[in-house]
Amino acid sequence: MDIGIIDPAKTALLIVDLQNDFLHAEGAYARGGQKSADIAALPVRVLPLAEALRGKGGWVVSAQFTLVPGKAGEPFISPHLKKLRPFLGKGDFAPGSWGHSLVDELQPADITVEKVAYSAFYMTRMEWVLRKAGIETLLVCGIVTNGGVASTVRDAHLRDLQTIVLSDGCAAFSPAVHERAIGDLSTVAAMMTCAEATALISGL
């Protein structure tokens, strides 16, 4: 897809689920034996773009997967997620916790939105804060390409937000799955590498 006019002040780097519990060696997923070198490499790759956008007056928005605690702090976990990730439990992805937080390399976010499902728009205030901030263009990165990223990008497209997927700023637990998802998303969003997006923003 073609890229329209971009105003850095009306542009956000939307970071999907790059949280300690997903990426850090002491996070919930690492404790559960779920690690990926491709995923672990994302923060350093995305950082130059975040810095360039901040320097041009743009926004950094962090959408963070959340396990909402119920009685005695036991989290509400969807049955499908519990089946896929049986290691998740009390304290994981809890609001305000270290594991729930955006990874240190990409902090601080200008806006943080808790989410409870794949899409950063589903039952969240995401659309409201983007409109209030005057954001018209999203540069989307994060995990996983076929899950949180794909659902968020499609929902952004439905809301008439100009959306650019950072093809090497996203990852999945399988490179083949990532590549298929990128191909699918090219029908609803423009594609750029992190380096291309950094150069574009820096030149505006």
Residue, then its C-alpha position, 0 to 999 in steps of 0.5 A: m500500500d502507498i504511504g500518505i502524508i506523514d506529520p511526525a507530530k501526528t504520528a505514533l510508534l505503537i508498541v504491541d506487547l513488548q513487556n518484561d513478562f514476554l521478553h526478559a530473562e526473568g519474565a513469565y514466558a522465560r520461566g515457562g520455557q517460551k523464548s525466541a531470539d527473534i522476539a528478544a532482538l526487537p527492542v534494540r531494533v526499534l529503539p532508533l525509530a522511537e528516538a527519532l520520532r520523539g525528537k520530531g515531536g511524535w508519540v510513543v504508545s505502549a499497548q500492554f497485555t494484561l491479566v486482570p487480577g480477581k479474588a486473592g489476586e488470581p488472574f482471569i485467564s481465557p481458557h484458550l490462553k490457559k491451554l496454550r500457556p499453562f505456566l501463566g499464573k498469579g502475578d504475571f502481567a498484573p497491572g502495575s507490576w514489573g512484568h507488565s511494564l514496557v521493556d526498559e530499552l523503549q521507555p518511557a511511553d507517552i501513553t500506556v494502554e492496558k489490553v486484555a485480548y489480541s487487539a489493542f483496540y478491543m475493550t480499551r481506551m486506545e481509539w479515544v487517546l489516539r484521537k485526543a492526541g491528534i494521532e493520524t498515523l501509526l507505526v506498528c511494532g511488537i509481538v506476535t505478528n500473527g496475533g496482537v500485531a495483526s489484530t491491532v493493525r486490522d482494527a486500526h485500518l477499520r478506524d481509518l488510521q494510516t497504518i504502517v507495519l514495521s516488518d522487521g520490528c515485529a516477530a512471532f515464535s516461528p519465522a514462517v508464521h511471521e512471514r505469512a502474517i506480514g504478507d497478509l497484513s500488506t493488504v491493509a497496511a503499508m510495510m517498512t523496515c525499522a531503518e526505512a521508517t527511521a530515515l523517513i521520520s528523520g528526514l521530515 
